[in-house]
Every structure is written in C-alpha cells, then in structure tokens.
Amino acid sequence: MTARVFQIVTNRQNQSTWAASWERTRKAWNFKGNGIGSTVYRSEDGGETWTKSAQGFPQGEFVGRIGLDICWSKPNVLYAIVDNQEEVAGEKKEEVASDKLKPADFGSMTKENFLKLDDKKLNDFLRDNRFPRKYDAKRVKKEVTENKYGPKALYDYLGSDANAELFSKK
C-alpha cells in the first residue's frame, strides 16, 4: 500500500498554510520512504485551495519526508528539512594544490620518510585534525622512532573519508 502523509503548518498572522506530503510504501519485507508524491503545497486562503509550491526543493522519485515549521519570531520565514534519497554523481572534486599533509599521506609512508617531515607541517596536521594536544611533532616522531607505532597509525586514528565513501556512487 502506498500512502501519503501530510504535515500542515499555518502562519496565524496571514492565513498562509503550508503542507508537506510524503509518499511512502511499507510492506513486511520492504520500506520505501520516497516518491514523486513527496512535495510542498501552499494555501493563501486558510486551506480552501492549494497550489504546489516546491520551488527550491528537490523533486522526483528520490524525495522523501519533508519537515516544515514556521519561525514564530519571524512568521514569514518557513523552515524545511528534506530527506533526499538520490545518490550524488561519482565525479571527484578537483583537489586544490596544497602542501598541507593529508591523512592519506600517512597510509603507506615509510618510517624514514615520516621522520624527514617538517615539524611545522606535522604540527599543523595534528592540530587541523584535532589530535590531543599532548601529541606534537616532537613527541610523535620520538614514539615512531621507538617503534611504539608507525606513520600509518595517524591515518588509522582518523579513519577513512566517511563522507566521500557515504556519498560516492558505487
């Protein structure tokens, strides 16, 4: 069964009423929380007549639940949050040339190359990536020299680029 669920908010000052519809299908073996019926409608006469008002919103089969609310301190402001299930294109953003260290730099870095790193660059990397303050270039290089861990531990500590993996098209 496919259902449409509506949420309605009204601006009490000027009879503007907004409604968000959510198309969904729930079965014992599947849940589809998006569809072409998910959109926003507006009424200027307190709900007597409605017009589709989705300018600026995603449209189509991947649009899911839409939450609406009016800012009570500024009644002409409508807030919306949209659950959009569409995958983003797999295009990679161009990397801006930078001499800053990146987590991936440590993934296969040798101990010898790590120890040659400029202390300022390593300190900048540690601060930019919110390592605990006690870890500065001097301490980390000392611990790598003592084989407490290797350069790859810096990469492992940060993990992979979760956003890139989450939104990449497979």
PANULUM-426325 format. One record per atom (N, C-alpha, C): z, x, y. Coordinates in steps of 0.2 Angstrom, whole numbers, plus 5000, padded with zeros to 4 digits. Layout:
% PANULUM-426325
ZXY/...
% end
This chain:
% PANULUM-426325
500050044994/500050005000/500050045006/499650035011/499650065017/499950025022/500450055026/500750015031/500750055038/500850015043/500850035050/501550025052/501850075055/502550075058/502450085065/502850035069/502750045076/503450065079/503350105085/503950115089/503750095096/504150055099/504050025106/504550055111/504350075117/504750095122/504550055128/504950035132/504749995138/505150025145/504750035150/504950055156/505149995160/505849985161/506149925163/505949915171/505749965174/505549955181/504849925183/504349935178/503749915180/503349875174/503649855169/503349815164/502849855160/502849925160/502449965156/502749975149/502449965144/502649965137/502250005133/502550055130/502150105125/502350085118/501850095114/501950085107/501550145103/501950165098/501550215094/501550185087/500950195084/500850165077/500850225072/501050215066/501050275061/500750245055/500150275053/499850255047/500150295041/500450265036/500650295030/500550265024/500550295018/500550265012/501050295007/501450255004/501950285000/501850254993/501850294988/501750274981/502250314977/502450294971/502950334967/502750404966/502050424966/501850484964/501550524971/501550494976/501250524982/501450494989/501450534994/501650505001/501150535005/500750495009/500350515014/500550495021/500750535025/501050515031/500650525037/499950515036/499550525042/498850475041/498550465046/497950425045/497650405052/497050375052/496750355058/497050305062/497550265059/497950215062/498550245066/498650305066/499150335070/498950355077/499150315082/498950325089/499450295093/499250295100/499750265105/499350215109/499750155110/499550105114/499950095120/499650055125/500050045131/499849975134/500349945136/500349875139/500649875146/500249845151/500449845158/500749775160/500749735155/501049665156/501649645151/502049695150/502649675145/502449665138/501849685136/501749675129/501249615127/501049585132/500549525131/499849555128/499649605132/498949635129/499049715129/498649745124/498749815123/498049845123/498049915125/497549955125/497750025122/497250045118/497350115115/497350165121/497950205121/498050255126/498250325123/497750355120/497850415117/497550475120/497350475126/497050525130/497650585130/497350645127/497850705127/498150715120/498150665116/498450665109/497850685104/498050715099/497550725093/497350655090/496750655088/496550595085/496250605078/496250555074/495950565067/496350555061/496150575056/496450565049/497050605048/497150665052/497750705051/498350695055/498250645060/498850625064/499350585061/499950605061/500550575058/500950535062/501650535061/502050505065/502050525072/502150475077/502250495084/502850465087/503250505090/503850485093/503850475100/504050425103/504050415110/504750405113/504750425120/505350405124/505250415131/505550365135/505450375142/506050405145/505850455150/506350485153/506750435158/507350425157/507750375161/507850395168/507850465169/507950485176/507350485180/506750485176/506050485179/505650435175/505750375176/505450325172/504650325171/504350365176/503650365175/503450425170/503950455167/503750515163/503850485155/503350495151/503450475144/503350535140/503850545136/503850605131/503650585124/503250625121/502950615115/502950675110/503150665104/503050715099/502650695093/502150735091/501650715087/501650755080/501650725075/501650765068/500950765066/500550825068/499850835066/499750875060/499450845055/499450875048/498750925048/498350925053/497750965052/497851035052/497551075047/497551145047/497151175053/497451235055/497051265060/496551305057/496051325061/495451365058/495751435057/495451465052/495651535049/495451595054/495251575060/495051635064/495651675066/495551735066/496051785068/496051795076/496651795079/496651815086/496451885087/496151905092/495951975094/496652005096/496752065093/497352105094/497252135101/497752135105/497752165111/497952245110/497552285112/497652355111/498352375114/498752405109/499452425111/499652485107/500052525111/500352575107/501052565105/501252495105/501852475103/501852475095/502452495092/502452485085/502552415083/502252395077/502252335074/502552335067/502852275065/503152285058/502752305053/502052285053/501652305048/501552385047/501652415053/501552485053/502052525048/502552495047/503052525043/502952505035/502552465034/502452435027/502252495022/501852545024/501652595020/501752665023/502152665028/502252735032/502652775027/502452845027/502752895024/503452915028/503852945024/504452965027/504353015032/503853065031/503653115035/503353085042/502953035041/502653005047/503152975051/503652935048/504152905051/504552945055/504753005053/505153055056/504853085062/504153085063/503753105068/503753055074/503952995073/503852945078/504252965084/503952945090/504352955096/504952905096/505552935098/506152895098/506152835103/505852845109/505752795113/505352735110/504852745107/504452695104/504852665098/505152695095/505552675089/506152625092/506452655097/507052615100/506752545103/506152555106/505852495109/505752445103/505452465098/505352425092/505952395090/506452425089/507152405086/507352345091/507352365097/507652315102/507152245102/506552255103/506052205103/506152155097/506352185091/506352145085/507052125084/507552135088/508252115088/508652145082/508552205081/508952245076/509652245079/510152245075/510852255078/510852315082/511252315087/511252375092/511452435089/511852435084/512052505081/511452545078/510952505077/510352545075/509852565080/509952635082/509452655087/509052715083/508552745086/508052785083/508452845080/508952875083/509352925081/509652915074/509952855074/510352835068/509852815062/509352775064/508852755058/508552815055/508352865060/507952925057/508452965053/509052975055/509553005051/509652975044/509752905044/509852875037/509152875033/508552875036/507952885032/507952955029/508153005033/508253075031/508653085025/509253045025/509753045020/509553005014/508952975014/508652935009/509152865008/509452845013/509852785012/509352725011/508752735015/508252685014/507652715017/507052685016/506452715018/506152675024/505552695027/505252665033/505152585031/504952575025/504752505023/505352455024/505952485024/506552435025/506452405031/506152435036/506152405043/505652345042/505152355039/504652295038/504952245033/505252265028/505652215024/506152175027/506552205032/507052175035/506752115040/506152125043/505852075047/505452025043/505252045037/504851995033/504151995035/503751955033/503051945035/503051905041/502451895044/502251855049/502251785047/502851745047/502851675044/502451635047/502351635054/501951585057/501151595055/500951655055/500251675053/500151645046/500651655041/500551635035/500551555034/501051525038/501051455038/500451415041/500151445046/499651405049/498951435047/498951485043/498251515041/497951465036/497251455036/496951415032/496751455026/496951425020/496851455014/496151435010/
% end
